[in-house]
Amino acid sequence: MALVLRVVMQFVGLLLSLLGWVLSIITTYLPHWKNLNLDLNEMENWTMGLWQACVIQEEVGTQCKDFDSFLALPAELRVSRILMFLSNGLGFLGLLVSGFGLDCLRLGERQQELKKRLLMLGGALFWTAGIAALVPVSWVAHMTVQEFWDETIPEIVPRWEFGEALFIGWFAGFSLLLGGCLLSCAACSTPAPLASGHCAEAETQTQCPYLENGAADPKV
């Protein structure tokens, strides 16, 4: 029962981490971190991401323009680019490392201690990737709230609001955190027993000294 629970935790943890990593990549390039609805022109909406700003018009469609300068961006967008790239890279490394530590992988199945360390390292990488995804998303959301309720800005000026990418980014970050927790818990649980083939090999090695010394097999 413990072995089944361990394998299930590994599978669910890796699946959640994979989902969080994919959503993190989508969040990085999705141009919907902020939305702006114009009350004077309801047929025109603006969106802003880490790389470009877009205007959506019913007659023309969607037109996007990339940001010309990295240094000209607000601080939260500059840092968000770096942290989201870091999250994507750490998530990819976590998938590679934790994949080699799964019990269902027969490669190095006798090295249980090594597999345990790989799972714990993969869980730590997913944890770091999740935090690296949650920080920029939460920072942009915080700045959006501050600007929305800024009393120094006239009420007639349109305000930016939360975009869909922020919610996807939050879900991605928490998926990475939860996946890392499950992998770490699976690594700390009871290790899987050796396969029957290994048991047979160990039994053969036990009998070898008797055969080499010319003595009879004690089991005979």
N, C-alpha and C positions, 0 to 999 in steps of 0.2 A: 504493500500500500504506500509506503514511504517513497519507493522508487517511482511509482506512478505519479504521485503528487509532485515529485521533483521534476520529472519530465514535463508534466503539464505546466508547471511554473516557468520552466525554461522556454517552452513553446509560446505561451501567452506573453511572457516578457519580451521575447524576440519579436513577436508579431506587433505588439504595441510600440516597440522601439522603431521597427521598420515603418509603421504608419506615421509615427511622429516625425521621423526623418523625412519622409516624402512630403508631408504637410509643411515641414519647415522650409523645404526647397520651394514649394509653391508660394508660401508666404513671402519669401525673399524677392521673388520676381513679379508678384501680383501687384498691379498698380491701383490697389484699393485700400491703402492704409488710412486715407482720409477721404471723406465725401463732403461735397459742398453743393447744397441745393439753393438755387436763386429764387427768391420769392417773386421778383419782378419778371422772371422768365422761367416758368416751370418746365419749359421744353428743353432747357439746357442744364446739365449737371456737370460738375467738375470732380475729378478724382486725383489723388496724389499717392505715389508710391515712393520707394527708395531710389528709383532710377528715372522716373518720368512722371509727367503730369498729363492728364487726359481730359478732354471735353467731350461730352456725350450729347449730341443733338439728334432729335427725332428725324429731321429731314436729311442731315448730312451723314449721321452715323458717329462713330468714335474716331477722334483724331488725337494722337499722342505726340508729345515732344519730350525728348530726352533732356535731362539736366546737363547744361554745358560745363559746369565747374563743380568739382567735388568740394573745394574749400568754400564755395559760396553757399553751400547748403547749411541749414540750421544744424546745431551741434547734435541734436537727437537723431537726425537722419544720417549724419556722418558716422556716428558711433554704431547706429543700427546696422549699417552696411557691414562693418567689420565684425560685429557680434553674430550676425546671421550667417556670414561666411564661416566663422568659427564653429557655429552650431552645426552647419552642414558637414564640415570636415570631420568634427569629432563624432558625429553620428555615423558617418561612413566607416571611420576607424573602429567604432564600437561594434558595428555589424560584423566586420571582419574578425575582430578579436573574439567576441562572444560566440561566433559561429564555430570556431575551432574548439570551443570549450563545451559544446553540447554533448550530452551522453549518447545521443543517437548517432553521432559521428564516430565511425570506427577507427579513424586515424588517431593513433596514440591513445587508444582506449585503456591501456595499462597504466598510463601516467595520470592517475586521478588527481594527484596534487597539482600538476601543471594545468589540468583542465579547470580545477577550482580557481586557480589564480587568474586564468584567462577569463572566466565568468565574472569574477570580482572586478577585474580591470575593465571588462566591457560594461558592467553596470556603472562603474565610476565615470567612464566616458559618456555614457548616456545621460547620467546625472548632470555632468558639466554641459553637455549639449542642450539639455532641457533648460538649464539656468540661462545659458547664452541666448536661447530663443525667447525666454520670458522677459528678460531685462529690457531689450529694445522695444518689444511690443508694449510692455507696461509703461515704459518711459514716454513713448509717443502718445499713448492714451492719456497719461497724466498731463502732458503739455497741451493736448487737445482740450481737456477739461478746463485747464487754467485759462486758455485763450477764449474758450466759449463763455466763461463767466467773468471775463475781464471787464470791469466797469468803466475802464478808461476808453474802451472802444465804443463808438456810437452804435446804438441799437439798429440803425439802418444798414450797417455793414454786415454782410453775410458771415456766418461762423462755420468753421470746419467741424465735422462730427466723425464719429467712429466709422471706419470702413470695414468691409467684410474680412480683409486680411488680418485685422487685429484679432478677431475671434478665432480664425483658423490658426493664427500663431499661438494663442493661448492654449488651444486644444493640442497643438503639436508639442508645446513645451511640457504640458502635464502628461502627455502620452510618453514622452521620453523619460520623464522622472519616474512614472509608474513602471515602465518597462525596466528601467535600471534597478528599481527596488526589487522587482520580482527576480531578476537575474542574480542579484546579490543574495537574496534570501535562498534561492536555489543552490547557490554555491556554498552557503553555510549549512545547508541541510545534510542529511546522511548521504554519503557518496554511493554511487551505484556499485553493486558487486561485480566482480570480474565475470566475463563471459564463460560459458561452459568449455569452450575451446581452450581458454587459458587455464582452467582448472585441470583439464586433461594434460596440458603441457607441464603444469607444475607437478602433477602426479608422476609423469614420466621422468622428470628430472630427479624426483625423489628416489626412483628405482635405479637410476643410472649408476650411483656409487656401488650398489651390490653387483651389478653386472660387470663393472669394470674390475672389481676385485675378484671376480670369478666365483663369488658366493651365490648361493641360490636365492631366488626371490622369496622374501619372507611371506608373501601372500600365497605362494604355491604350496 
